[in-house]
């Protein structure tokens, strides 16, 4: 049964014009861990899996002609929320790596603390302490 081993069952999937740059930004600047990166013969990233905590994001290059690539087309930016234990330390790492910050670490009315960043292709990444659980 999916999810029975506490593995995530939802994986945001993003396509980038420059997926190699996205892997660098997410690992070096935003603390993701590279799990797998597969490149095509042309050197473009066909598929990558990056982990943060017990969650993962998948990404690849635009223009591969895959069914997913055709379905996404020229779609706009996406937003991804990631739970982190210490948003302030995470934010400092992002700033040190030149990540564009849209909102500094902020205490929210509902008790969480989070910040918001934008990657080099316009996707919005939020990092904070709010951890919703499925019922």
Order of alpha helices (4+ residues) and beta strands (2+ residues): beta-alpha-beta-beta-beta-alpha-beta-alpha-beta-beta-beta
